[in-house]
Amino acid sequence: MGDMGRMRAIRGSGALGLPVAVAVAVAVSGCTVATDPVPTSPTTRTNAPIPSASTAPVSSAVSEFEQQLPLTGLFVSQATETSGTARIERRADGSVWVILEDFDTGEGSDLRLYLKEDPLLQDAEGHWGSAEDGYEIASIDPMAPTQEIEVRGASDMPAIRTLTVLNYVAPDFPAFGSAALG
């Protein structure tokens, strides 16, 4: 549903100094650059029952991100119609998971989830976006309405405010949709 005619590209330098094209809506970006290594085979389960969140004791050395948990947010559309709910919670074993429910987005060849420190903002023309830095979590399935994705490295993350679905395809790397977390 996003108006691609109103989008413009900004070029920057990625974590390895390689050029990265970022699709943006006016002055805010919907793209991210991974700052942490991404596991080669992320743990992703789709269409599985979701265990309930636990109130397990948390160690005294938790990250700012972990102190925020649980987090929830509703997706807003950016480059394509995107909807659903995002929930981030700690499990009984101490692991942190993103749960997508009633998730629906456009088809993309390489959809990835990113957690971002910056808030999701809407510009004067109604376009949504956030800054381009973020933490790549995993690839996702655009056809699965319910997905669970483990957040590896949660113990080292700063406070997080946005979850973004990005189609990791050059040259634009468009953000399909994002959820403001709270």
N, CA, C and O atoms as a DFTB+ gen file, in Angstrom:
728 C
 N C O
     1  1       0.812      -1.176       0.000
     2  2       0.000       0.000       0.000
     3  2       0.862       1.249       0.000
     4  3       0.373       2.339      -0.297
     5  1       2.162       1.102       0.335
     6  2       3.059       2.244       0.360
     7  2       3.189       2.865      -1.010
     8  3       3.103       2.169      -2.021
     9  1       3.394       4.168      -1.053
    10  2       3.517       4.882      -2.309
    11  2       4.984       4.930      -2.686
    12  3       5.718       5.816      -2.248
    13  1       5.410       3.971      -3.503
    14  2       6.820       3.862      -3.871
    15  2       7.267       5.082      -4.667
    16  3       8.461       5.375      -4.720
    17  1       6.321       5.807      -5.292
    18  2       6.670       7.002      -6.034
    19  2       7.159       8.113      -5.120
    20  3       7.881       9.009      -5.558
    21  1       6.770       8.060      -3.853
    22  2       7.189       9.069      -2.888
    23  2       8.463       8.669      -2.156
    24  3       8.952       9.423      -1.315
    25  1       8.993       7.524      -2.455
    26  2      10.186       7.032      -1.777
    27  2      11.417       7.547      -2.493
    28  3      11.403       7.712      -3.713
    29  1      12.471       7.801      -1.756
    30  2      13.747       8.143      -2.372
    31  2      14.828       7.310      -1.726
    32  3      14.659       6.843      -0.600
    33  1      15.922       7.118      -2.407
    34  2      16.997       6.261      -1.899
    35  2      18.104       7.110      -1.315
    36  3      18.459       8.157      -1.856
    37  1      18.640       6.644      -0.208
    38  2      19.800       7.250       0.416
    39  2      20.871       6.183       0.441
    40  3      20.597       5.044       0.816
    41  1      22.047       6.515       0.062
    42  2      23.132       5.552       0.071
    43  2      24.025       5.830       1.264
    44  3      24.311       6.982       1.589
    45  1      24.461       4.765       1.910
    46  2      25.347       4.886       3.058
    47  2      26.346       3.769       3.046
    48  3      26.458       3.036       2.064
    49  1      27.063       3.634       4.114
    50  2      28.068       2.599       4.227
    51  2      27.634       1.623       5.297
    52  3      27.312       2.031       6.413
    53  1      27.620       0.345       4.977
    54  2      27.219      -0.699       5.913
    55  2      28.316      -1.018       6.897
    56  3      29.366      -0.376       6.898
    57  1      28.075      -2.021       7.745
    58  2      29.007      -2.395       8.796
    59  2      30.359      -2.807       8.251
    60  3      31.365      -2.666       8.946
    61  1      30.412      -3.309       7.033
    62  2      31.679      -3.738       6.461
    63  2      32.214      -2.723       5.467
    64  3      33.151      -3.029       4.730
    65  1      31.649      -1.526       5.423
    66  2      32.105      -0.498       4.510
    67  2      31.573      -0.671       3.098
    68  3      31.994       0.043       2.188
    69  1      30.645      -1.620       2.899
    70  2      30.065      -1.841       1.587
    71  2      28.900      -0.882       1.403
    72  3      28.223      -0.550       2.376
    73  1      28.649      -0.426       0.177
    74  2      27.515       0.488      -0.020
    75  2      26.211      -0.206       0.278
    76  3      26.008      -1.367      -0.077
    77  1      25.335       0.515       0.928
    78  2      24.025      -0.012       1.266
    79  2      23.003       1.013       0.799
    80  3      23.069       2.176       1.197
    81  1      22.065       0.599      -0.035
    82  2      21.000       1.502      -0.463
    83  2      19.841       1.344       0.487
    84  3      19.475       0.224       0.844
    85  1      19.265       2.436       0.895
    86  2      18.212       2.396       1.890
    87  2      16.997       3.134       1.349
    88  3      17.094       4.301       0.970
    89  1      15.846       2.454       1.312
    90  2      14.619       3.118       0.887
    91  2      14.092       3.920       2.048
    92  3      14.016       3.415       3.167
    93  1      13.731       5.152       1.804
    94  2      13.196       5.989       2.875
    95  2      11.959       6.705       2.405
    96  3      11.760       6.930       1.211
    97  1      11.154       7.050       3.336
    98  2       9.987       7.866       3.049
    99  2      10.289       9.251       3.600
   100  3      10.322       9.443       4.815
   101  1      10.503      10.190       2.738
   102  2      10.849      11.565       3.035
   103  2      12.120      11.598       3.872
   104  3      13.194      11.344       3.327
   105  1      12.058      11.901       5.186
   106  2      13.284      12.101       5.958
   107  2      13.593      10.958       6.896
   108  3      14.586      11.028       7.620
   109  1      12.789       9.906       6.918
   110  2      13.051       8.805       7.830
   111  2      13.238       7.533       7.046
   112  3      12.666       7.365       5.969
   113  1      14.037       6.636       7.583
   114  2      14.404       5.422       6.868
   115  2      13.660       4.230       7.416
   116  3      13.283       4.211       8.588
   117  1      13.448       3.238       6.579
   118  2      12.840       1.987       7.014
   119  2      13.829       0.862       6.900
   120  3      13.426      -0.301       6.905
   121  1      15.094       1.151       6.799
   122  2      16.116       0.134       6.598
   123  2      17.043       0.107       7.790
   124  3      17.101       1.056       8.570
   125  1      17.769      -0.989       7.925
   126  2      18.712      -1.115       9.011
   127  2      20.008      -1.707       8.514
   128  3      20.088      -2.260       7.417
   129  1      21.007      -1.578       9.338
   130  2      22.293      -2.187       9.061
   131  2      22.606      -3.072      10.247
   132  3      22.566      -2.609      11.387
   133  1      22.913      -4.323      10.010
   134  2      23.202      -5.255      11.098
   135  2      24.471      -4.829      11.792
   136  3      25.486      -4.567      11.146
   137  1      24.415      -4.757      13.139
   138  2      25.604      -4.410      13.887
   139  2      26.129      -5.586      14.688
   140  3      27.238      -5.528      15.220
   141  1      25.359      -6.637      14.780
   142  2      25.792      -7.851      15.458
   143  2      25.838      -8.978      14.442
   144  3      25.085      -8.964      13.468
   145  1      26.722      -9.964      14.660
   146  2      26.737     -11.100      13.732
   147  2      25.388     -11.807      13.757
   148  3      24.737     -11.893      14.798
   149  1      24.981     -12.307      12.607
   150  2      23.715     -13.016      12.480
   151  2      24.001     -14.503      12.415
   152  3      24.850     -14.932      11.633
   153  1      23.303     -15.309      13.228
   154  2      23.526     -16.747      13.157
   155  2      23.218     -17.267      11.761
   156  3      22.318     -16.765      11.087
   157  1      23.969     -18.276      11.330
   158  2      23.769     -18.795       9.985
   159  2      22.476     -19.570       9.852
   160  3      21.911     -19.634       8.760
   161  1      21.993     -20.156      10.928
   162  2      20.694     -20.824      10.843
   163  2      19.865     -20.408      12.053
   164  3      19.885     -21.077      13.086
   165  1      19.133     -19.295      11.920
   166  2      18.341     -18.812      13.040
   167  2      17.249     -19.805      13.406
   168  3      16.752     -20.553      12.564
   169  1      16.893     -19.790      14.675
   170  2      15.834     -20.657      15.152
   171  2      14.511     -19.979      14.852
   172  3      14.185     -18.956      15.455
   173  1      13.752     -20.534      13.932
   174  2      12.461     -19.979      13.572
   175  2      11.456     -21.122      13.511
   176  3      11.689     -22.131      12.845
   177  1      10.334     -20.957      14.212
   178  2       9.264     -21.928      14.125
   179  2       8.051     -21.201      13.600
   180  3       7.762     -20.082      14.023
   181  1       7.340     -21.823      12.683
   182  2       6.151     -21.185      12.146
   183  2       4.935     -22.050      12.400
   184  3       5.019     -23.278      12.434
   185  1       3.810     -21.394      12.575
   186  2       2.531     -22.062      12.779
   187  2       2.553     -23.071      13.925
   188  3       1.875     -24.097      13.861
   189  1       3.321     -22.788      14.965
   190  2       3.395     -23.676      16.120
   191  2       2.653     -23.026      17.282
   192  3       2.521     -21.803      17.323
   193  1       2.168     -23.826      18.220
   194  2       1.531     -23.244      19.390
   195  2       2.542     -22.376      20.141
   196  3       3.735     -22.679      20.161
   197  1       2.067     -21.319      20.745
   198  2       2.943     -20.394      21.451
   199  2       2.844     -20.659      22.943
   200  3       1.780     -20.468      23.532
   201  1       3.960     -21.107      23.581
   202  2       3.931     -21.301      25.023
   203  2       3.731     -19.957      25.724
   204  3       4.119     -18.915      25.195
   205  1       3.136     -19.982      26.893
   206  2       2.904     -18.737      27.602
   207  2       4.206     -18.169      28.136
   208  3       5.171     -18.895      28.377
   209  1       4.214     -16.849      28.317
   210  2       5.396     -16.163      28.842
   211  2       5.577     -16.555      30.296
   212  3       4.616     -16.885      30.990
   213  1       6.810     -16.513      30.742
   214  2       7.119     -16.895      32.105
   215  2       7.584     -15.691      32.891
   216  3       8.102     -14.725      32.331
   217  1       7.395     -15.758      34.180
   218  2       7.931     -14.730      35.051
   219  2       9.147     -15.295      35.768
   220  3       9.339     -15.060      36.961
   221  1       9.971     -16.042      35.032
   222  2      11.168     -16.651      35.600
   223  2      12.102     -15.582      36.137
   224  3      12.148     -14.474      35.602
   225  1      12.851     -15.902      37.192
   226  2      13.789     -14.928      37.724
   227  2      14.801     -14.524      36.662
   228  3      15.232     -15.342      35.851
   229  1      15.172     -13.251      36.682
   230  2      16.112     -12.710      35.715
   231  2      17.399     -12.375      36.455
   232  3      17.364     -11.849      37.568
   233  1      18.543     -12.682      35.830
   234  2      19.812     -12.379      36.478
   235  2      19.956     -10.879      36.657
   236  3      19.291     -10.103      35.971
   237  1      20.827     -10.462      37.582
   238  2      20.979      -9.049      37.876
   239  2      21.666      -8.296      36.734
   240  3      21.596      -7.068      36.696
   241  1      22.324      -8.989      35.807
   242  2      23.030      -8.330      34.708
   243  2      22.229      -8.447      33.420
   244  3      22.671      -9.084      32.463
   245  1      21.053      -7.832      33.396
   246  2      20.238      -7.880      32.195
   247  2      20.424      -6.592      31.406
   248  3      20.692      -5.533      31.973
   249  1      20.278      -6.700      30.104
   250  2      20.447      -5.541      29.228
   251  2      19.257      -4.594      29.369
   252  3      18.231      -4.944      29.951
   253  1      19.416      -3.384      28.823
   254  2      18.304      -2.430      28.802
   255  2      17.110      -3.032      28.069
   256  3      15.964      -2.865      28.488
   257  1      17.388      -3.734      26.971
   258  2      16.336      -4.383      26.187
   259  2      15.582      -5.390      27.043
   260  3      14.351      -5.385      27.061
   261  1      16.302      -6.252      27.751
   262  2      15.655      -7.283      28.570
   263  2      14.835      -6.674      29.699
   264  3      13.817      -7.238      30.101
   265  1      15.274      -5.525      30.214
   266  2      14.521      -4.854      31.279
   267  2      13.178      -4.341      30.779
   268  3      12.265      -4.148      31.582
   269  1      13.030      -4.113      29.475
   270  2      11.783      -3.622      28.893
   271  2      10.715      -4.705      28.763
   272  3       9.531      -4.386      28.658
   273  1      11.106      -5.968      28.768
   274  2      10.206      -7.070      28.440
   275  2       9.104      -7.236      29.467
   276  3       9.326      -7.024      30.659
   277  1       7.916      -7.613      29.014
   278  2       7.520      -7.908      27.641
   279  2       7.198      -6.623      26.870
   280  3       6.861      -5.596      27.459
   281  1       7.308      -6.705      25.546
   282  2       6.997      -5.606      24.637
   283  2       5.950      -6.067      23.638
   284  3       5.912      -7.245      23.282
   285  1       5.099      -5.156      23.182
   286  2       4.123      -5.475      22.138
   287  2       3.994      -4.283      21.195
   288  3       4.351      -3.157      21.540
   289  1       3.481      -4.552      20.008
   290  2       3.229      -3.491      19.045
   291  2       2.415      -3.994      17.874
   292  3       2.394      -5.191      17.586
   293  1       1.744      -3.073      17.200
   294  2       0.959      -3.390      16.000
   295  2       1.734      -2.898      14.785
   296  3       2.299      -1.805      14.803
   297  1       1.761      -3.708      13.728
   298  2       2.464      -3.319      12.508
   299  2       1.704      -2.224      11.775
   300  3       0.474      -2.208      11.739
   301  1       2.480      -1.302      11.188
   302  2       1.958      -0.311      10.248
   303  2       2.641      -0.577       8.916
   304  3       3.769      -1.067       8.871
   305  1       1.952      -0.251       7.841
   306  2       2.481      -0.491       6.498
   307  2       3.500       0.577       6.121
   308  3       3.371       1.744       6.491
   309  1       4.514       0.149       5.377
   310  2       5.491       1.073       4.821
   311  2       5.527       0.869       3.309
   312  3       4.720       1.476       2.604
   313  1       6.424       0.045       2.786
   314  2       6.533      -0.149       1.338
   315  2       5.426      -1.047       0.785
   316  3       5.169      -1.033      -0.419
   317  1       4.773      -1.820       1.637
   318  2       3.668      -2.677       1.212
   319  2       2.726      -2.868       2.395
   320  3       3.100      -2.611       3.539
   321  1       1.522      -3.312       2.122
   322  2       0.529      -3.551       3.170
   323  2       1.083      -4.588       4.151
   324  3       1.420      -5.705       3.760
   325  1       1.173      -4.210       5.417
   326  2       1.682      -5.094       6.468
   327  2       0.793      -4.921       7.696
   328  3       0.457      -3.798       8.073
   329  1       0.411      -6.042       8.320
   330  2      -0.435      -5.980       9.507
   331  2      -0.093      -7.136      10.437
   332  3       0.607      -8.077      10.062
   333  1      -0.601      -7.041      11.651
   334  2      -0.383      -8.086      12.644
   335  2       0.148      -7.498      13.931
   336  3       0.320      -6.286      14.066
   337  1       0.403      -8.389      14.875
   338  2       0.897      -8.006      16.191
   339  2       2.274      -8.611      16.412
   340  3       2.536      -9.752      16.032
   341  1       3.145      -7.834      17.028
   342  2       4.462      -8.326      17.438
   343  2       4.495      -8.326      18.960
   344  3       4.066      -7.371      19.607
   345  1       5.006      -9.403      19.512
   346  2       5.162      -9.522      20.959
   347  2       6.576     -10.023      21.214
   348  3       7.045     -10.927      20.523
   349  1       7.256      -9.449      22.194
   350  2       8.600      -9.909      22.556
   351  2       8.569     -10.242      24.034
   352  3       8.168      -9.424      24.861
   353  1       9.004     -11.472      24.361
   354  2       8.925     -11.942      25.745
   355  2      10.104     -12.837      26.100
   356  3      10.786     -13.388      25.236
   357  1      10.315     -12.958      27.408
   358  2      11.328     -13.877      27.935
   359  2      10.630     -15.182      28.291
   360  3       9.544     -15.174      28.871
   361  1      11.261     -16.312      27.938
   362  2      10.728     -17.634      28.257
   363  2      11.301     -18.126      29.591
   364  3      12.218     -17.517      30.142
   365  1      10.762     -19.210      30.093
   366  2      11.181     -19.793      31.371
   367  2      12.665     -20.129      31.387
   368  3      13.301     -20.071      32.440
   369  1      13.232     -20.483      30.217
   370  2      14.648     -20.829      30.158
   371  2      15.562     -19.603      30.040
   372  3      16.780     -19.746      29.934
   373  1      14.972     -18.395      30.056
   374  2      15.751     -17.161      29.966
   375  2      15.922     -16.634      28.547
   376  3      16.412     -15.520      28.366
   377  1      15.533     -17.406      27.541
   378  2      15.670     -16.952      26.158
   379  2      14.603     -15.894      25.850
   380  3      13.558     -15.838      26.497
   381  1      14.893     -15.060      24.852
   382  2      13.981     -13.991      24.442
   383  2      13.480     -14.303      23.036
   384  3      14.257     -14.682      22.160
   385  1      12.173     -14.140      22.830
   386  2      11.540     -14.508      21.561
   387  2      10.656     -13.381      21.037
   388  3      10.004     -12.678      21.808
   389  1      10.644     -13.218      19.707
   390  2       9.679     -12.373      19.015
   391  2       8.579     -13.302      18.525
   392  3       8.858     -14.329      17.905
   393  1       7.332     -12.945      18.801
   394  2       6.193     -13.727      18.343
   395  2       5.361     -12.826      17.422
   396  3       4.889     -11.767      17.834
   397  1       5.192     -13.261      16.183
   398  2       4.342     -12.547      15.233
   399  2       3.011     -13.279      15.181
   400  3       2.977     -14.496      15.000
   401  1       1.907     -12.542      15.340
   402  2       0.578     -13.130      15.320
   403  2      -0.294     -12.381      14.313
   404  3      -0.211     -11.159      14.192
   405  1      -1.120     -13.124      13.603
   406  2      -1.979     -12.557      12.557
   407  2      -1.148     -11.718      11.586
   408  3      -1.610     -10.696      11.077
   409  1       0.070     -12.160      11.341
   410  2       1.028     -11.422      10.513
   411  2       0.710     -11.597       9.033
   412  3       0.447     -12.703       8.562
   413  1       0.739     -10.480       8.312
   414  2       0.499     -10.501       6.880
   415  2       1.304      -9.369       6.250
   416  3       1.236      -8.227       6.705
   417  1       2.064      -9.684       5.209
   418  2       2.845      -8.676       4.494
   419  2       2.962      -9.094       3.039
   420  3       2.507     -10.170       2.652
   421  1       3.568      -8.247       2.247
   422  2       3.768      -8.567       0.842
   423  2       4.820      -9.635       0.655
   424  3       5.579      -9.947       1.573
   425  1       4.859     -10.198      -0.552
   426  2       5.862     -11.213      -0.846
   427  2       7.197     -10.549      -1.105
   428  3       7.288      -9.548      -1.815
   429  1       8.221     -11.120      -0.522
   430  2       9.574     -10.639      -0.712
   431  2      10.500     -11.829      -0.802
   432  3      10.220     -12.880      -0.226
   433  1      11.595     -11.678      -1.514
   434  2      12.504     -12.805      -1.693
   435  2      13.416     -13.023      -0.489
   436  3      13.966     -14.113      -0.329
   437  1      13.589     -12.007       0.361
   438  2      14.504     -12.141       1.503
   439  2      14.032     -11.231       2.642
   440  3      14.645     -10.199       2.910
   441  1      12.937     -11.620       3.311
   442  2      12.403     -10.807       4.402
   443  2      13.149     -11.100       5.690
   444  3      13.365     -12.256       6.054
   445  1      13.541     -10.024       6.375
   446  2      14.288     -10.150       7.628
   447  2      13.692      -9.223       8.677
   448  3      13.147      -8.167       8.357
   449  1      13.807      -9.643       9.953
   450  2      13.346      -8.844      11.086
   451  2      14.522      -8.087      11.690
   452  3      15.617      -8.628      11.843
   453  1      14.276      -6.833      12.028
   454  2      15.279      -6.002      12.685
   455  2      14.679      -5.350      13.916
   456  3      13.537      -4.892      13.885
   457  1      15.447      -5.305      15.009
   458  2      15.087      -4.541      16.193
   459  2      15.878      -3.241      16.132
   460  3      17.067      -3.240      15.814
   461  1      15.200      -2.125      16.441
   462  2      15.825      -0.809      16.321
   463  2      15.688      -0.016      17.616
   464  3      14.694      -0.128      18.333
   465  1      16.709       0.786      17.895
   466  2      16.693       1.647      19.071
   467  2      15.774       2.851      18.895
   468  3      15.150       3.300      19.856
   469  1      15.688       3.373      17.683
   470  2      14.927       4.590      17.437
   471  2      13.429       4.319      17.353
   472  3      13.006       3.235      16.952
   473  1      12.633       5.314      17.734
   474  2      11.172       5.143      17.666
   475  2      10.674       5.156      16.224
   476  3      11.343       5.663      15.323
   477  1       9.506       4.598      16.032
   478  2       8.811       4.636      14.751
   479  2       8.088       5.977      14.685
   480  3       7.293       6.303      15.566
   481  1       8.365       6.753      13.635
   482  2       7.787       8.087      13.500
   483  2       7.016       8.205      12.192
   484  3       7.325       7.533      11.208
   485  1       6.022       9.058      12.198
   486  2       5.247       9.332      10.998
   487  2       5.527      10.771      10.572
   488  3       5.437      11.696      11.379
   489  1       5.872      10.951       9.280
   490  2       6.173      12.298       8.788
   491  2       4.883      13.026       8.398
   492  3       3.788      12.476       8.516
   493  1       5.029      14.271       7.933
   494  2       3.882      15.111       7.593
   495  2       3.023      14.524       6.475
   496  3       1.830      14.821       6.397
   497  1       3.606      13.702       5.615
   498  2       2.857      13.088       4.516
   499  2       2.241      11.743       4.905
   500  3       1.594      11.100       4.078
   501  1       2.433      11.317       6.144
   502  2       1.837      10.076       6.618
   503  2       2.710       8.838       6.461
   504  3       2.253       7.728       6.734
   505  1       3.959       9.004       6.027
   506  2       4.873       7.864       5.857
   507  2       5.528       7.520       7.191
   508  3       5.902       8.404       7.963
   509  1       5.660       6.211       7.449
   510  2       6.267       5.725       8.686
   511  2       7.721       5.357       8.437
   512  3       8.070       4.904       7.348
   513  1       8.576       5.550       9.448
   514  2       9.969       5.139       9.339
   515  2      10.696       5.309      10.658
   516  3      10.169       5.867      11.620
   517  1      11.933       4.804      10.673
   518  2      12.818       4.932      11.827
   519  2      14.240       4.954      11.302
   520  3      14.470       4.734      10.112
   521  1      15.184       5.215      12.170
   522  2      16.580       5.313      11.743
   523  2      17.059       3.985      11.165
   524  3      16.427       2.947      11.363
   525  1      18.165       4.026      10.460
   526  2      18.601       2.836       9.748
   527  2      19.417       1.843      10.566
   528  3      19.539       0.693      10.144
   529  1      19.977       2.214      11.700
   530  2      20.746       1.252      12.484
   531  2      19.810       0.300      13.208
   532  3      18.714       0.683      13.616
   533  1      20.251      -0.953      13.369
   534  2      19.424      -1.919      14.062
   535  2      20.134      -3.244      14.197
   536  3      21.285      -3.393      13.788
   537  1      19.441      -4.202      14.773
   538  2      19.972      -5.534      15.021
   539  2      19.179      -6.537      14.206
   540  3      17.980      -6.710      14.429
   541  1      19.836      -7.202      13.260
   542  2      19.152      -8.208      12.457
   543  2      18.904      -9.432      13.317
   544  3      19.818      -9.955      13.954
   545  1      17.660      -9.882      13.329
   546  2      17.271     -11.021      14.167
   547  2      17.257     -12.312      13.362
   548  3      17.916     -13.279      13.744
   549  1      16.519     -12.349      12.257
   550  2      16.404     -13.579      11.472
   551  2      15.596     -13.323      10.216
   552  3      14.954     -12.283      10.069
   553  1      15.638     -14.286       9.318
   554  2      14.761     -14.276       8.151
   555  2      13.388     -14.754       8.591
   556  3      13.263     -15.537       9.533
   557  1      12.351     -14.274       7.894
   558  2      10.989     -14.687       8.232
   559  2      10.256     -15.148       6.983
   560  3      10.682     -14.877       5.861
   561  1       9.154     -15.844       7.194
   562  2       8.320     -16.369       6.115
   563  2       7.138     -15.420       5.910
   564  3       6.315     -15.271       6.814
   565  1       7.032     -14.769       4.734
   566  2       5.931     -13.828       4.527
   567  2       4.566     -14.501       4.480
   568  3       3.544     -13.823       4.580
   569  1       4.531     -15.807       4.331
   570  2       3.258     -16.519       4.201
   571  2       2.750     -17.096       5.527
   572  3       1.619     -17.578       5.584
   573  1       3.557     -17.059       6.590
   574  2       3.161     -17.654       7.868
   575  2       2.556     -16.597       8.795
   576  3       3.248     -15.652       9.171
   577  1       1.275     -16.735       9.174
   578  2       0.634     -15.732      10.015
   579  2       1.112     -15.751      11.470
   580  3       1.000     -14.741      12.165
   581  1       1.637     -16.877      11.936
   582  2       2.175     -16.985      13.289
   583  2       3.605     -17.497      13.193
   584  3       3.871     -18.533      12.584
   585  1       4.522     -16.750      13.807
   586  2       5.936     -17.133      13.775
   587  2       6.573     -16.809      15.115
   588  3       6.192     -15.847      15.782
   589  1       7.544     -17.619      15.498
   590  2       8.329     -17.384      16.709
   591  2       9.796     -17.362      16.307
   592  3      10.281     -18.278      15.642
   593  1      10.499     -16.308      16.716
   594  2      11.890     -16.136      16.330
   595  2      12.694     -15.803      17.579
   596  3      12.378     -14.847      18.287
   597  1      13.724     -16.581      17.850
   598  2      14.557     -16.323      19.015
   599  2      15.436     -15.100      18.765
   600  3      15.972     -14.920      17.672
   601  1      15.576     -14.265      19.792
   602  2      16.430     -13.078      19.721
   603  2      17.754     -13.429      20.377
   604  3      17.896     -13.358      21.598
   605  1      18.712     -13.804      19.558
   606  2      20.039     -14.113      20.086
   607  2      20.783     -12.820      20.338
   608  3      20.673     -11.884      19.546
   609  1      21.524     -12.746      21.400
   610  2      22.268     -11.534      21.730
   611  2      21.453     -10.515      22.497
   612  3      21.894      -9.378      22.660
   613  1      20.263     -10.893      22.976
   614  2      19.404      -9.957      23.709
   615  2      20.097      -9.405      24.949
   616  3      19.811      -8.285      25.372
   617  1      20.994     -10.172      25.526
   618  2      21.662      -9.745      26.761
   619  2      22.641      -8.601      26.535
   620  3      23.144      -8.022      27.498
   621  1      22.920      -8.265      25.270
   622  2      23.849      -7.179      24.962
   623  2      23.177      -5.991      24.278
   624  3      23.874      -5.084      23.822
   625  1      21.859      -5.966      24.193
   626  2      21.167      -4.925      23.434
   627  2      20.761      -3.735      24.300
   628  3      20.430      -3.885      25.476
   629  1      20.796      -2.550      23.691
   630  2      20.267      -1.360      24.364
   631  2      18.744      -1.387      24.324
   632  3      18.151      -2.342      23.823
   633  1      18.117      -0.353      24.844
   634  2      16.656      -0.245      24.786
   635  2      16.203      -0.269      23.328
   636  3      16.807       0.378      22.472
   637  1      15.141      -1.018      23.054
   638  2      14.622      -1.194      21.699
   639  2      13.231      -0.584      21.624
   640  3      12.429      -0.730      22.546
   641  1      12.945       0.111      20.503
   642  2      11.652       0.779      20.363
   643  2      10.859       0.373      19.128
   644  3       9.659       0.637      19.052
   645  1      11.526      -0.277      18.141
   646  2      10.849      -0.592      16.887
   647  2      11.260      -1.973      16.378
   648  3      12.415      -2.375      16.519
   649  1      10.311      -2.692      15.788
   650  2      10.568      -3.946      15.082
   651  2      10.198      -3.707      13.624
   652  3       9.086      -3.267      13.331
   653  1      11.129      -3.996      12.697
   654  2      10.915      -3.722      11.275
   655  2      11.075      -4.980      10.441
   656  3      11.987      -5.774      10.672
   657  1      10.180      -5.161       9.461
   658  2      10.288      -6.219       8.459
   659  2      10.896      -5.563       7.225
   660  3      10.317      -4.638       6.655
   661  1      12.062      -6.044       6.820
   662  2      12.802      -5.465       5.707
   663  2      12.955      -6.488       4.594
   664  3      13.294      -7.641       4.855
   665  1      12.708      -6.079       3.356
   666  2      12.986      -6.933       2.208
   667  2      14.430      -6.651       1.806
   668  3      14.722      -5.619       1.201
   669  1      15.327      -7.567       2.144
   670  2      16.759      -7.353       1.977
   671  2      17.170      -7.624       0.530
   672  3      17.868      -8.594       0.236
   673  1      16.717      -6.739      -0.368
   674  2      16.994      -6.869      -1.784
   675  2      17.469      -5.513      -2.311
   676  3      16.791      -4.497      -2.160
   677  1      18.655      -5.524      -2.935
   678  2      19.222      -4.298      -3.504
   679  2      18.409      -3.876      -4.708
   680  3      17.784      -4.739      -5.325
   681  1      18.373      -2.648      -5.075
   682  2      19.168      -1.583      -4.500
   683  2      18.451      -0.830      -3.383
   684  3      19.087      -0.041      -2.685
   685  1      17.147      -1.045      -3.189
   686  2      16.391      -0.209      -2.248
   687  2      16.293      -0.706      -0.810
   688  3      16.204       0.107       0.110
   689  1      16.309      -2.028      -0.592
   690  2      16.151      -2.620       0.731
   691  2      14.925      -2.015       1.457
   692  3      15.072      -1.451       2.541
   693  1      13.732      -2.130       0.868
   694  2      12.564      -1.451       1.456
   695  2      12.078      -2.096       2.753
   696  3      12.099      -3.316       2.914
   697  1      11.641      -1.233       3.671
   698  2      10.969      -1.694       4.877
   699  2       9.530      -1.958       4.481
   700  3       8.846      -1.053       4.004
   701  1       9.059      -3.181       4.670
   702  2       7.682      -3.518       4.326
   703  2       6.712      -2.989       5.383
   704  3       5.632      -2.499       5.053
   705  1       7.105      -3.091       6.657
   706  2       6.266      -2.619       7.747
   707  2       7.032      -2.630       9.047
   708  3       8.042      -3.324       9.172
   709  1       6.560      -1.864      10.022
   710  2       7.212      -1.767      11.326
   711  2       6.176      -1.720      12.430
   712  3       5.018      -1.370      12.202
   713  1       6.610      -2.080      13.634
   714  2       5.757      -2.003      14.818
   715  2       6.475      -1.196      15.885
   716  3       7.614      -1.500      16.239
   717  1       5.812      -0.167      16.399
   718  2       6.328       0.583      17.543
   719  2       6.118      -0.303      18.773
   720  3       5.020      -0.814      18.992
   721  1       7.163      -0.481      19.565
   722  2       7.100      -1.389      20.705
   723  2       6.927      -0.623      22.010
   724  3       7.530       0.429      22.218
   725  1       6.106      -1.163      22.866
   726  2       5.916      -0.538      24.169
   727  2       5.358      -1.518      25.149
   728  3       5.130      -1.171      26.308
